[in-house]
Amino acid sequence: MDLFVYIFSLIFGAIVGSFLNVCIYRIPANISLWWPPSTCPKCKTKIKFYDNIPVLSYLILRGKCRNCKTKISLQYPVIEALTSILTLFVVYIMGLTYWTAVALLVTYCLIILSVIDFKLYIIPDRFSIGLTVLGLIVFFINPVFQGNLTIRFIQCFASGAVAFFGLWGMAVLCSFIFKKEAMGGGDIKLIAAVGVLTGFSGVISTLIISSFSALVYYAVLFILKKNPQNKTIPFGPFISIGLFINILFPNNLLLLY
Ligand SMILES: [Zn+2]
């Protein structure tokens, strides 16, 4: 594909990333995404458009507000750069199809919900349930489901239902045995989204990838002696990694094995 498409993907991703930052900050705080315009959290000065250029503005301003010199969180340029790179990656792997547009939308939702879950230990329903509804609507262009329309819809719906109730059953069982909540409701709802978007094999693959990546993450924290102060483990970011990989590389279970 041409270079133009790749450069466009990078720039488009950076601009979307800038909007994802707004979502990450405003959705848990229940502030409208469209109004008021972005201001410095300290001095409340409206951020000028030329100070709002993804990544570049942060570098030019050396990570400080132009007016009051308060430090700007590193999260802003990191999310912008990450969104930019992942957009390019998705377009590079999948090409330009209708399913690529769905994959990008899913990726953007996963970035927002991962950061929110990581910081606040919640997965807002609008993302877990929203992604499930999205998966059910776009089943007919989903490459993992094969057969006529009815069969494909049944596959899609059943994958989501089996994933949801399977994990819910396991969570109930675990909380009964260990007398403590093993998995949050938000995680279980997100697994339903994994089912309708990537099929049953995608669910198994996602569970393997997410458990493994969570294990590696906490092992590293343990080695660095940075034990998480909060005993709650955010699992949403790890499910997101699994879902992202399965959207990009469907039916990878055998490969993984
Ligand atoms: Zn300021």
Boltz pocket constraint, residues with backbone or C-beta under 6 A from the ligand:
constraints:
  - pocket:
      binder: B
      contacts: [[A, 40], [A, 41], [A, 42], [A, 43], [A, 44], [A, 45], [A, 65], [A, 66], [A, 67], [A, 68], [A, 69], [A, 70]]
      max_distance: 6.0
